[in-house]
Amino acid sequence: MDPIRNPFAPGAGSPPPELAGRDEIISAAEIALQRVLIGRHNKSQIMLGLRGTGKTVLLNKIGQLAESHDHLISFIEAPENRSLTDLLYPKIHQVLRKLSMVENAKAKAHEASRALRSFASVFKISMGDVSLSVDPEPGVADSGILEFDLGDLFVRVGETAKMAGKAWTLLIDEVQYLSTGDLSALIVSIHRMNQKQLPVIFFGAGFPQIAALAGDAKSYAERLFDYPPVGPLDDAAAFAAVRQPIEDEGETISNEALEEIVLRTEGYPYFIQEWGYQAWNVANNSPIDKGDIEAASSLALKRLDEGFFRVRFDRLSPKEREYVIAMANVGSRGPYRSSDVADRLGESTQKLGPRRAKIIRKGMIYSQAHGDIDFTVPMFADYLKRTSIKP
């Protein structure tokens, strides 16, 4: 069929043609966005899921909803080894510039800019091309203690947004890469927004261990946030994610082909996009049938092996690769016991601890319970078995 009309678009954070199976998360977010604008707070949210489940897509969707409800938005992807202060500074500066255009908020925006200048000075933030032509405000956001100062800064932004009749939505992807101190300061700041009923709300996304990390950082985090799971789609949603885009293009797909795609992808949204994309291109005409899926599967796996899986595997050192290959060969599916991986490698769990910690920091594996580990990438064990030598 015509590849130009192919409705599927597999890619990092690319919105699917049909955002199926996420209605509950989107609805809850939209209610929270509207409530915060009128001073009636809902919990902020941190979405939890593996790679390829559509967390970034959902954050972008929430950002669009926020803008439609008079929110200013700041979207941040937290990279490894970068401080939250450096990430937030240009975003808050941008928000304050927009708020300063509202007549009622000019004075508050000026005060907030002075607080931001204090904050930037005390934390030695590299301002780059973003500069503030105001004097710092002594005694505000300048203690050098991030939990206190970030809260002060958020209060000034929230007061300015309230005066302007708007709200501020902060969206952070890859929350697991925030340091413990940064995560703690963020939690404290959101807590202050709730206490003061200021129009600021936070939506984050990260790996499943984030809920435990947030709880470790601040005990009240479990009451401050909702943690909606973002996992594989159920069968009905997966069928819709494939069928609807095809039918929107005036074509059809057989039930047997649909079932085969859902079986092979296990309902993971990124893989559904990849299989749908290949199935469309392989099919000579409509309806797409099960035979087309057989042919498409080898192409989909080849693209995933050379891209989605390979780029992650290549980030690991030889010893780290040895560890994850051992994980894959412990069993067909996780979670895996760290002790079983150690036994397979002929090492002690304690000796392997630093190696395991490095792989976790690189975002390849995670631990949600003591002694258990699993891959952050669905089907990664299958990839390793297909392509790697067993240790």
C-alpha positions as CSV (number, residue, x, y, z in Angstrom):
1,M,0.0,0.0,0.0
2,D,1.0,3.6,-0.5
3,P,3.9,4.3,2.0
4,I,3.2,8.0,1.9
5,R,-0.2,7.4,3.5
6,N,1.2,5.1,6.2
7,P,-0.5,6.4,9.4
8,F,2.0,4.8,11.8
9,A,5.0,6.8,13.0
10,P,7.3,4.9,15.4
11,G,9.7,7.2,17.1
12,A,10.8,8.5,20.5
13,G,7.9,10.6,21.8
14,S,6.1,10.7,18.5
15,P,2.3,10.9,19.0
16,P,0.5,7.8,17.7
17,P,-2.3,8.3,15.2
18,E,-4.7,6.8,17.9
19,L,-3.9,7.5,21.6
20,A,-5.8,4.4,22.8
21,G,-6.2,3.1,26.3
22,R,-5.1,6.2,28.2
23,D,-8.4,7.9,28.7
24,E,-8.4,7.6,32.5
25,I,-4.9,9.3,32.8
26,I,-5.8,12.1,30.4
27,S,-9.2,12.7,32.1
28,A,-7.6,12.9,35.6
29,A,-5.0,15.3,34.3
30,E,-7.5,17.6,32.7
31,I,-9.6,17.8,35.8
32,A,-6.5,18.6,37.9
33,L,-5.4,21.3,35.4
34,Q,-8.8,23.0,35.6
35,R,-9.1,22.7,39.4
36,V,-5.6,24.2,40.0
37,L,-6.6,27.3,37.9
38,I,-9.4,28.1,40.3
39,G,-7.4,27.4,43.5
40,R,-8.8,23.9,44.2
41,H,-5.8,21.6,44.1
42,N,-5.6,18.0,42.9
43,K,-2.6,15.9,43.3
44,S,0.3,16.3,40.9
45,Q,1.1,13.1,38.9
46,I,4.2,11.0,38.2
47,M,3.5,8.4,35.5
48,L,5.4,5.2,35.9
49,G,6.3,2.9,33.1
50,L,9.0,1.2,31.0
51,R,10.6,2.5,27.8
52,G,8.2,2.4,24.8
53,T,5.0,2.7,26.8
54,G,4.1,6.2,25.7
55,K,4.9,8.2,28.8
56,T,6.5,11.1,26.8
57,V,3.5,11.1,24.5
58,L,1.2,11.5,27.5
59,L,3.3,14.3,28.9
60,N,3.1,16.2,25.6
61,K,-0.7,15.6,25.5
62,I,-1.1,16.9,29.1
63,G,1.0,19.9,28.0
64,Q,-1.4,20.6,25.2
65,L,-4.3,20.4,27.5
66,A,-2.6,22.7,30.0
67,E,-2.1,25.4,27.3
68,S,-5.8,25.1,26.3
69,H,-6.8,25.9,29.9
70,D,-4.7,29.1,30.3
71,H,-1.6,27.4,31.8
72,L,1.9,28.3,30.9
73,I,3.9,25.2,30.5
74,S,7.6,24.2,31.0
75,F,8.7,20.9,29.5
76,I,12.0,19.4,30.7
77,E,13.7,16.2,29.9
78,A,16.0,15.4,32.8
79,P,19.3,14.1,31.4
80,E,21.9,12.2,33.3
81,N,24.4,14.3,35.3
82,R,22.6,17.7,34.9
83,S,21.3,19.6,37.9
84,L,17.6,20.6,38.3
85,T,18.7,24.2,39.0
86,D,20.3,24.5,35.5
87,L,17.3,22.9,33.9
88,L,14.7,25.1,35.6
89,Y,16.4,28.5,35.3
90,P,15.7,29.2,31.6
91,K,12.2,27.7,31.8
92,I,11.2,29.9,34.8
93,H,12.8,32.9,33.1
94,Q,10.6,32.3,30.1
95,V,7.5,31.9,32.2
96,L,8.1,35.1,34.0
97,R,8.7,37.0,30.8
98,K,5.3,35.9,29.5
99,L,3.6,36.7,32.8
100,S,5.2,40.2,32.8
101,M,3.2,41.0,29.7
102,V,0.0,40.8,31.8
103,E,-0.7,44.3,33.3
104,N,-1.9,43.0,36.6
105,A,1.1,40.8,37.1
106,K,3.9,43.2,36.2
107,A,4.9,44.0,39.7
108,K,4.8,40.4,40.9
109,A,6.8,39.3,37.8
110,H,9.4,41.8,38.7
111,E,9.6,40.5,42.3
112,A,9.8,36.9,41.0
113,S,12.6,37.9,38.6
114,R,14.6,39.3,41.5
115,A,14.1,36.0,43.3
116,L,15.2,34.1,40.2
117,R,18.3,36.3,40.0
118,S,19.1,35.5,43.7
119,F,18.6,31.8,43.0
120,A,20.9,31.9,40.0
121,S,23.6,33.6,41.9
122,V,23.6,31.4,45.0
123,F,23.6,28.2,42.9
124,K,26.1,29.5,40.4
125,I,23.8,28.7,37.5
126,S,25.3,29.2,34.1
127,M,22.9,31.7,32.5
128,G,24.3,31.5,29.0
129,D,22.2,33.8,26.7
130,V,19.5,34.1,29.4
131,S,20.2,37.1,31.5
132,L,18.2,39.2,34.0
133,S,18.5,42.9,34.2
134,V,17.3,43.1,37.8
135,D,19.0,43.2,41.2
136,P,18.8,40.1,43.4
137,E,16.4,40.2,46.3
138,P,18.2,39.7,49.6
139,G,16.8,37.0,51.8
140,V,14.7,35.3,49.1
141,A,15.8,32.1,47.4
142,D,19.4,32.8,48.4
143,S,20.1,30.5,51.4
144,G,22.0,28.0,49.3
145,I,19.8,25.2,50.6
146,L,17.9,23.9,47.6
147,E,14.8,22.7,49.4
148,F,14.2,26.2,50.9
149,D,15.2,28.3,47.9
150,L,13.4,26.3,45.2
151,G,10.3,26.6,47.3
152,D,10.7,30.3,47.6
153,L,11.1,30.6,43.9
154,F,8.1,28.5,43.1
155,V,6.0,30.7,45.5
156,R,7.0,33.8,43.6
157,V,6.2,32.2,40.3
158,G,2.8,30.9,41.6
159,E,1.9,34.3,43.1
160,T,2.7,35.9,39.7
161,A,0.6,33.4,37.8
162,K,-2.3,33.8,40.2
163,M,-2.2,37.6,39.7
164,A,-2.3,37.1,36.0
165,G,-5.2,34.7,36.1
166,K,-3.1,31.9,34.8
167,A,-1.4,28.7,36.1
168,W,2.0,27.1,35.6
169,T,2.4,23.5,34.6
170,L,5.8,21.9,35.0
171,L,6.4,18.7,33.1
172,I,9.5,16.7,33.6
173,D,10.4,13.5,31.7
174,E,12.9,10.9,32.8
175,V,12.4,11.8,36.5
176,Q,14.6,8.9,37.5
177,Y,17.7,10.9,36.4
178,L,17.1,13.6,39.0
179,S,19.5,13.4,42.0
180,T,18.1,12.6,45.4
181,G,18.6,16.2,46.5
182,D,16.9,17.6,43.4
183,L,13.9,15.2,43.7
184,S,13.5,16.1,47.4
185,A,13.6,19.8,46.6
186,L,11.0,19.4,43.9
187,I,8.7,17.5,46.2
188,V,9.0,20.1,48.9
189,S,8.3,22.9,46.4
190,I,5.1,21.2,45.1
191,H,4.0,20.7,48.6
192,R,4.3,24.4,49.3
193,M,2.2,25.2,46.2
194,N,-0.5,23.0,47.6
195,Q,-0.3,24.5,51.1
196,K,-0.5,28.0,49.7
197,Q,-3.1,27.1,47.0
198,L,-1.1,28.6,44.3
199,P,-1.8,27.7,40.6
200,V,1.2,25.5,40.0
201,I,1.0,21.8,39.2
202,F,3.6,19.1,38.2
203,F,3.4,16.1,35.9
204,G,6.4,13.8,35.7
205,A,7.2,10.5,34.0
206,G,9.8,7.9,34.8
207,F,10.6,4.3,35.6
208,P,8.6,2.3,38.1
209,Q,11.0,2.8,41.0
210,I,10.3,6.5,41.1
211,A,7.4,6.1,43.6
212,A,9.7,4.4,46.1
213,L,12.4,7.0,45.5
214,A,10.0,9.8,46.0
215,G,8.7,8.2,49.2
216,D,12.3,7.8,50.5
217,A,13.0,11.5,49.7
218,K,9.9,12.7,51.6
219,S,7.5,10.5,53.5
220,Y,4.5,12.6,52.4
221,A,5.2,12.1,48.7
222,E,2.7,9.3,48.5
223,R,0.0,11.7,49.6
224,L,1.2,14.5,47.3
225,F,1.3,12.6,44.0
226,D,-0.7,10.1,42.1
227,Y,1.4,7.5,40.3
228,P,-0.7,6.2,37.4
229,P,1.0,3.1,35.8
230,V,1.6,3.4,32.0
231,G,2.0,-0.2,30.8
232,P,1.1,-2.3,27.8
233,L,-2.4,-1.7,26.3
234,D,-5.1,-4.2,27.0
235,D,-6.4,-6.2,24.0
236,A,-9.3,-3.8,23.2
237,A,-7.1,-0.7,23.3
238,A,-4.3,-2.4,21.3
239,F,-6.8,-3.4,18.6
240,A,-8.1,0.1,18.4
241,A,-4.5,1.5,18.2
242,V,-3.9,-0.6,15.1
243,R,-7.4,-0.7,13.5
244,Q,-8.5,2.9,13.8
245,P,-5.6,4.5,12.0
246,I,-5.9,2.0,9.1
247,E,-9.6,2.6,8.8
248,D,-9.1,6.3,8.9
249,E,-7.1,5.9,5.7
250,G,-10.0,4.0,4.1
251,E,-8.3,0.6,4.4
252,T,-8.9,-2.5,6.5
253,I,-7.1,-5.2,8.5
254,S,-8.3,-8.7,9.3
255,N,-9.0,-9.8,12.9
256,E,-6.4,-12.5,12.6
257,A,-3.8,-9.9,11.6
258,L,-4.8,-7.7,14.5
259,E,-4.4,-10.6,17.0
260,E,-1.0,-11.5,15.6
261,I,0.2,-7.9,16.0
262,V,-1.0,-7.8,19.6
263,L,0.5,-11.2,20.3
264,R,3.9,-10.2,18.9
265,T,4.0,-6.7,20.5
266,E,2.6,-7.8,23.9
267,G,0.5,-4.6,23.7
268,Y,3.5,-2.2,24.1
269,P,2.6,1.1,22.2
270,Y,6.0,1.7,20.6
271,F,6.1,-1.9,19.2
272,I,2.5,-1.6,18.0
273,Q,3.6,1.5,16.0
274,E,6.6,-0.4,14.6
275,W,4.5,-3.5,13.6
276,G,1.7,-1.4,12.2
277,Y,4.2,0.7,10.1
278,Q,5.9,-2.4,8.6
279,A,2.6,-4.3,8.0
280,W,1.2,-1.3,6.1
281,N,4.3,-1.1,3.9
282,V,4.5,-4.9,3.3
283,A,0.8,-5.3,2.3
284,N,0.1,-5.1,-1.4
285,N,-3.5,-4.2,-0.8
286,S,-6.3,-4.1,1.7
287,P,-7.2,-5.9,3.9
288,I,-3.9,-6.4,5.7
289,D,-3.9,-10.1,6.6
290,K,-2.0,-12.5,8.9
291,G,0.5,-13.3,6.1
292,D,1.5,-9.7,5.9
293,I,2.2,-9.7,9.6
294,E,4.5,-12.6,9.3
295,A,6.5,-10.7,6.6
296,A,6.4,-7.5,8.6
297,S,7.6,-9.1,11.8
298,S,11.1,-9.8,10.5
299,L,11.4,-6.2,9.3
300,A,10.1,-4.8,12.6
301,L,12.5,-6.9,14.6
302,K,15.4,-5.9,12.4
303,R,14.7,-2.2,12.9
304,L,14.2,-2.6,16.6
305,D,17.5,-4.6,16.9
306,E,19.4,-2.1,14.9
307,G,17.9,1.0,16.6
308,F,15.7,0.8,19.6
309,F,17.5,-2.0,21.3
310,R,21.0,-1.5,19.9
311,V,21.5,2.1,20.9
312,R,20.8,1.1,24.5
313,F,23.1,-1.9,24.5
314,D,25.9,0.2,23.0
315,R,25.9,2.5,26.0
316,L,27.1,-0.3,28.3
317,S,30.7,-1.3,29.0
318,P,31.8,-4.8,28.2
319,K,31.4,-5.8,31.9
320,E,27.9,-4.2,32.0
321,R,27.0,-6.1,28.8
322,E,28.1,-9.3,30.4
323,Y,25.8,-8.6,33.4
324,V,22.6,-7.9,31.3
325,I,23.3,-10.9,29.1
326,A,23.5,-13.0,32.2
327,M,20.2,-11.5,33.4
328,A,18.5,-12.5,30.1
329,N,19.7,-16.0,30.4
330,V,18.5,-16.5,34.0
331,G,14.9,-16.7,32.8
332,S,12.5,-15.9,30.1
333,R,10.9,-12.9,31.9
334,G,11.7,-10.7,34.9
335,P,12.0,-9.6,37.6
336,Y,15.2,-11.5,38.1
337,R,17.0,-12.1,41.4
338,S,20.3,-10.4,41.7
339,S,21.6,-13.5,43.5
340,D,20.7,-15.7,40.4
341,V,22.6,-13.3,38.1
342,A,25.6,-13.4,40.4
343,D,25.5,-17.2,40.5
344,R,25.4,-17.4,36.7
345,L,28.5,-15.1,36.5
346,G,30.3,-16.9,39.3
347,E,30.6,-13.7,41.4
348,S,29.2,-12.6,44.7
349,T,26.2,-10.3,44.8
350,Q,28.2,-7.8,46.9
351,K,31.1,-7.7,44.3
352,L,28.6,-7.1,41.5
353,G,26.8,-4.3,43.4
354,P,28.8,-1.4,41.9
355,R,28.4,-2.8,38.3
356,R,24.7,-3.2,38.8
357,A,24.4,0.3,40.2
358,K,26.1,1.8,37.1
359,I,23.6,-0.1,34.8
360,I,20.7,1.3,36.9
361,R,22.1,4.8,36.6
362,K,22.3,4.4,32.8
363,G,18.6,3.6,32.8
364,M,18.9,0.0,31.5
365,I,17.7,-1.9,34.5
366,Y,15.7,-0.9,37.6
367,S,15.0,-2.4,41.1
368,Q,11.5,-2.0,42.5
369,A,12.0,-4.4,45.4
370,H,15.1,-5.4,47.4
371,G,17.1,-8.1,45.5
372,D,14.9,-7.9,42.4
373,I,16.0,-6.3,39.1
374,D,14.4,-6.0,35.7
375,F,15.0,-4.4,32.3
376,T,13.6,-0.9,31.7
377,V,13.1,-1.9,28.0
378,P,10.3,-4.4,27.2
379,M,11.5,-7.5,25.3
380,F,15.1,-6.6,25.9
381,A,15.9,-10.1,27.2
382,D,14.6,-11.5,23.9
383,Y,16.9,-9.1,22.0
384,L,19.9,-10.2,24.0
385,K,19.1,-13.9,23.4
386,R,18.8,-13.3,19.7
387,T,22.0,-11.3,19.3
388,S,24.5,-12.1,22.1
389,I,26.7,-14.9,23.2
390,K,25.6,-16.5,26.4
391,P,28.0,-16.0,29.3
